[in-house]
Amino acid sequence: MVIINELPLEEYLYAVVPSEMPASYPMEALKAQAVCARTYAFKYILHAGFAGLGAHLDDTTSYQVYHNLEENAATTTAVKETAGMKLYYQSELAENYYYSTSCGYGTDTGIWKAESEPVSYIEPGKLAPKDAAASAQSAEEMSQEDNFAEFIKNVDESDFESNEPWYRWQYEVEELDADALLARIQERYQANAALILTKKEGEDGAYYVSEPVKEIGEIQDIAVGKRRAGGIADELLITGSKAVIKVISEYNIRRILCDGESGLIRQNGSKSVPGTLLPSAFFIIEAGKSGEGVIGYTLVGGGYGHGVGMSQNGAKEMGSQGYGYEEILTTFFADCEVRA
């Protein structure tokens, strides 16, 4: 049996907006979220996600979260006061991704390794007032290991989210389980073999191929091999005594380095234990060694989510500082406009 709920788009948003953003956030941030949610939903009205069932989308994070909640006055007001307004890039509905919290920089859609080019109007950059952003290092400079390491180890008070708990965090694996690490590598290989590569040596030098990972041996090093603009880890190199593995994409990196048992401390001192996914891939790795073997590792990181598009806590702070919802949206989605 399949239960399909039919309702008008605007009423659908009455539940989506408070499901995706706390209703206590500033009104202009809620309006920005309402426009994002409406734009996203409207795209699926035009191209249904479940056409065979006669449904447009589901109620989970696979699309947009639609909790069974009572309507909230603030979020309903945000929906009503932006009625019909959507985000456009030229004549097309914009791709309007969003996430919880930035580390002070955002990145681009290239992190998802789609065949298409990165979305041009989602630009990686510093998430701070214009004067502070103009004097900061560029997103491209953050792709350099030394630059990003210096940034992530400190707090930049000018960043919109510098006071958010998730702005900075530290994750420590005291005892590395090499067998469990191998199992997570194998699981991600099954999910997308093209993004898990094994190093080979040839006459012309080293190269990488996609093949099943049967063994890796003693772990000798774990390091970020490449960063994208904004500093997000894009490739991870795991060196073992029997194989060298390259892990590609921020999502795979977050899955493979999360053991499901080790604890994390946010910058306000609060603690949590990530289940299967690290909060973000904006981090540096400090490997702990005994002899030639890695016995554990510490990640010094920041942010929560993929880092593409609108940071919801960034929007919250911008709303608190007096930015209007259209200015919030065009900050995160360059060259876009809000219209009916």
N, C-alpha and C positions, 0 to 999 in steps of 0.2 A: 504494500500500500504506500502511496505517496500523498502527503498532505500539502496542498498548495494554497497559500494565503493570497487572495487578490485584494488590493487596496490602491487608492490613488497615490501617485508618486509623492506628493507633499506630505500625506499622512504617514507614508513609509518613513520619511525623513524624521518625523517626530520621535521615532524610536531609534533610528540609526545614529543620529547626532549624539544623544547622551550615551549611547553604547560605545561610541568611538572617542568621545572627549568628555571629561568631567563637566557637569553642568555648572559647577562653581567657577569655571574659567571666565575671563572677561567676555562681555557680549561680542566685541569685535572678533575675538578668536573663535567664538561659537559660530558667528556668521561665516567666517572663512571656512570652517569645517562644514557648514551646511552647504555652501557653494561647491566644495569639493565632493561631498557625498551626492549632491544632486547631479553634478556633471558625470560622476562615475556611474550612477544608476541609469541616467539617460542614455549613455552609450550602450548599456545592455538592453534597454528598450528597443534600440535600433538593431542590435545584434544579440539576440537572446543567448544566454549561457546554457539553457536547458530547453532548446527549441523542441526536442522530441517529446518533452513532457508538458509543453505549453507554459514554461516558467522562464523568467528572465535571469534570476540569480538565487543563491541560497542565503541563509542567515548567518554564515560563519565567516571567519577571517579569509576564506578562499575568495570571498567577494567583499561584502561589508558586514560587520557584526550588527545583528538585529535582535537585541535581547527582548524578552517578554517583560517590559517594564511599564510602569505608570508613566504617562506623559509628564515632562518637567516644564514648568512655566518658562524658564530661561531659554532652554533649547528650542521649545516650540516658538517662542518669540523670535529667535534667531532664524528659524526656518521661514516664518511668516514675513519677516522684514526683508528677506532676500528672495521672496517668492519668484520662482521662474528664472532666477539668475544662475548662469553657468559660466564656466571658464573656457575661453576659446583661444586658440592660437591661429591667427588669420581666420580662415573660414571653417576650421575643424575644431571639434571638441578636444580640449587639451588632455594629455595624459597627466593626471594629477595624483601622483603617489604621495603618501605621507607616512610618518613614523613618529615615535614617541619623543626622543630627545637627541640632540646633536652633541658632539664633543667640542663644538666651536667651529667645525667645518662640515660642509655637505659634499656629496660626491655626485656622480652621474649614473645614468641608466646602463652604462657599459658594464657595470658589475655583474649583470645577470647573463652576460655572454649570449645574448640573442643574436641572430644572424643580421638583424637590422642595425643601422647606425644608432649611436646614442641620441636620445631626444635632445634637440639643439637648445630648447628653451629651459631645460632643467640644467642649470649651470653649477658646477662645483664652486664653492667659495666660502669665504669667512661669514659666519652668522653673527654679526654685530652691527651696531649703528654705522652709517655710511662713513663717517669720519674715521672711526676705528678700523673699519674694514679696508679703507683705502691705504692706511699706513701699515697694515699687517702683511705678512708673507702671503703670496698667492697660493691658490689651491694646487697649482702645478709644483710649486716649491715644496709643498707638504708631501709630495710623492718621494722626496729624498729622505732616506732613513734618518740621517742626523737631524735634519730640520724637524721631522715629525716627532722624533724621540724627545727633543728639547721642549717642544710644544706640549706633548701629552703628559709630561712629568710635572707640569706646572698648571696653575689656574690663571687664565686671562680674564681679569675682572670686567673687561669690556664686552665679553661674549654675552649674548642675550641670556644664555642658560647657565651662567657660571655658578649660580646658587642652587641649581637643581641637584638632587642626590645622585642621579645617573650621569651627570656631567663628567665625573671622574669615578673610576672604580678599579679595584685590584682583585685578581683571581689567582689563587695559588694551588697548584697540584704538588703536594709534598712528596708523594710516592707514585712515580709513573708506572703504570701497568702496560708493558709493551704489547702483551697479547690483546688487551682490550683496545688499545690504540689501533692495532692491526685490524681488529674486527670492525672498527668504525671506518677505517679506510676501505675495507672490502664492501661495507654497506653502501658507502657513497659511490664506489665503482659500479655497483649494481644499479644505482639510481641514475648515473650518467657517466658512462665509461670514458667519454671524451675529456672529462675534467680531472681524471686521476691518471697521471702518467708515470712511467718507470724509466729511469735513466739507463741508457745504453752507451757503450763505447764503440766507436767505429774508426775506420782509417782516417776520416776527416775530422775526428774529434767526437765529443759527447753529443748525444741527441736523446730525445724523449719519445716514448711510444705508449700507446694505450694498450695495456694487457692486464689480465687478472693478476692481482697481487697475492702471491701465495705465502711469502715470508718477507720479513724485513730485518730480522736479527736484533742485535743489541742496538738500542737507539743511541747514536753518537752526537747528533745535533738536531735542533729544531729552530728554524729561522724563517723570517719573512723574506721571500725571494723577490717580490715586486709589490709596489704600492701604486694605486691609482691616485688621481687628483683628489685632494682633500686628505690624503694620508691613509685611506682604507687599505687593509691588506688584501691583495688580489691574487698572490701566489704564495704558497707555503712550501718550504723544502724540508723534508724529513729524511735525515741521513741515518741509515742503519748499516750494520756490519754486512748485511746480505743484499741490501737494495737501497736505492735513493728514490724517494717518491716526491713528485711535484703535485700539490693539491691546488687546483684552480677554482676560483670564485669565493667571494666572501662568505656565502652560505655554507659551502663545504668546509671551509676553514673553521667557521664557528661550530659546526657539528663535530668535527674530528678532534678539536682541542678541548671540547667539553666532556668531562668524564662522568658527569651526572652525580658525582659524590662530593667533589671539592667545593669549598665555600668561597663566596665573593663578598667584598666589603665595599660599600658605596662611600662617597666622599663625606657624607654626614655621619659615618660610623655604623650605619645600619647594615645588616647582613642578610644574605640569601644564598641558596644553593641552586644554580641553574640546572634544569632538568636535562635537556638534550641539546641546548643551543646557548652559546655565549651571547651576552646582551648586544654586542656589536663586533665588527672586525676592525675597529679603530683602536689598535693596541700595539705595544711593542712586547717582545718576548725576551725574558731573562732566563736562560736555561741553567739549571743547577746540575753540576757534574761531579762525579766521583771517578777519578782516572779519566778514561776516554768515554765513559758512559753517562748519559743523561739520566739522572735519578728523579728529577722533577722540574717544574718550570713555573714562573710567575709571569702573569700578563698584567701590564699597567695600561689601562685603557680608559675609554670614555664613550658616552652616548649609549642609547638604547634603540636598536632598530637598524635598518639597512642604510640610512643616511641619504636617501634619494627623495627629492621633492620637499614638501613642507614638514618641518619639525613642529609637532603639536605644542611642545613646551616652549619652543621659540615663538610660535604664534601667541601663546599665553602671555609671555613677557612683552611682546610687541604691543598686544592689546592693553596691558597694564601701563605701558609708556605712552599711550595715546594714538597709536597707529590705527587707521581705519582698516576694515576688512579687505577692501580692494588693494590697499597698499601692502598689507600682509601677503596677500596672494601673489601680487606682482613682484614682491621681493623674492619669493621662492620659485616663481614661474616667470622668468624673464620674457619680455615681449608678448605676454599674454594680456587679454583684457576680459573683464567681467561684463556680461550683457545677457539679456534674455534670449 
